[in-house]
Amino acid sequence: MWYGPDLLNMFRRSAVYVARILSGSRPAELPVEQPTKFALTINESTAKALGIQVPQSLLLAADAVIH
């Protein structure tokens, strides 16, 4: 299982920072942002190989399930 910031969303936000810098903003004056979107990924095949039963409710809540 992995729960952490949505990397695709973070890359999109970094593009906004680059655009601000290219338009003349000073990097030191830009605010530091924290991730706002998080993702839960479950590798079900690895869990089965380890003998771990993942609850159905957790599988339904996951953003991505690797079979």
Secondary structure by P-SEA (a helix, b strand, c coil): cccccaaaaaaaaaaaaaaaaaaccccccbbbbcccbbbbbbaaaaaaaacbbbbaaaaaacccccc
